[in-house]
Amino acid sequence: MLTAPETPGFISARRLERAPGERPMRAPDLAELETLVACAGEGSFIAAAARLGISRPAVAKRIANLEALAGGALLHRGARGVRLTDDGARLLGGARRILDERDTLLELLAGFRGEGRSPISGLRGLLGATTAFAKAAQRPEARLEETERMLELLMFAGSTALVVFDPETEAVCEVNDAFCRLAGRSRDELLGRPVGSHWSESSGSIVEQAARSDVAERVQVHVQRPDGTIRIGEATTHLAVLGGTQLVLCTVEDMTDRHELQAEREALAGAHAALGRLAAELLAGRGLLASLGLVLPELRRAGGFATALVWDGVAGRAWIIDGEQPTGGFDAHLRRAPTSCRGAVVRLERPNGPGVGLGGWAVLLDGDDRWAVLLGGEAPGAPRDRVFGEVLGDLEKLALAAGSATRSA
């Protein structure tokens, strides 16, 4: 019969020869070997019990069973805890190898069942998912507290807005500080309310998009704040399950500044293209009003204005208009507006009362009390504020130059 080599920590799987009447030796349980490893690492029965999630007497019983199989002490007990005997140290090496092989086999079996390696496998072990920590995971309250702390750090450490909501009711379950800043509301104001009440688009389409694709796609959303301002974001959604409940995890990157910069660039390009066309029409001999009739629609579209017109201050009416008609009292509103630093260009503030025109820009074209005016619209105000005051100032210069050339001729 083959004999096992005398290697420290080696546990033979062969059938041992026994004397007549001798009871067969059972193999040690994996739980007993795991307890020996825990005692060696922690240095006391109490600490090992806490690590394994069992009682101290259960630890003592498992060690006693191992020592009965070994026929002698495996641990020295003392006032400062426990430490391995020589036999215990020899057994520890074999115990660790067996436990490692167990973990390898379990991972292999999990692969057969289609349970691939998690992208957060490093955290799964801490949460008790790996077999090496299976016993410690029997302390659900402690693990839940640790998990809550980890999720709190993950949610609130970053600057990306994050909201979790129910896909059926759209009720917000949780938000982080970045989303509160994006929405301009406190956490208490957001929790429990439908997330769609803060987005101009329906969140239903976002939920459907998350359900259709395994790969998250960016969806543009407009988040309206209590003061009426709108922040533009790019949302990425994921369907997730927590505690058996399906939820939508949505991250939103605030793109407002980038969108405003792009809008400003497009408005600037469109406005200067319109001025270039106006100059070309005037040089070709076309009259000022006829040229403005061609160019004003382009200026209106470039800045997202609701109305572009030439206003006759003497007659109190519009000579040329593209877009919406200004409301009553516009002439008085125009004359009360403060003049900007660029000559006759005036800033028309958005009025509080009814019966007057919307906010915008105006410039006096000549001495006949004719004004070029751009009004209102839903586009962000920043591009208009930075671009169109100067644009109308340049338009005034072209009108003056055209008038001078006409008089000289």
Buried (B, 14 or more C-beta within 10 A) or exposed (E): EEEEEEEEBEBEEEEEEEEEEEEEEEEBEEEBBBBBBBBBEBEBBEBBBBBBBBEBEBBBBBBEBBBEBBEEBBBEEEEEBBBBBEBBBBBBEBBBBBBEEBBEEBEEEEEEEEEEEEEEEEEBBBBBBBBBBBBBBEBEEEBEEBBEEEEEEEBEEEEBBBBBBBBEEBEBBBBBBBBBBBBBBEBEBBEEBBBBEBBEBEBEEBBEBBEEEEEBEBBEBEBBBEEEEEBBBBBBBEBEEEEEEEBBBBBBBBBBEEBBEEBBEBBBEBBBBBBEBBBEBBEEEBEBEEBBBBBBBBBBBBBBBBBBBBBBBEEEEBBBBBBBEBEEBBBEBBEEBEEBEBBBBBBBEEBEEEEBBBBBBBBBBBEEBBBBBBBBBEBBBBBBEEBBBBBBBBBBBBBBEBBEEEEEE
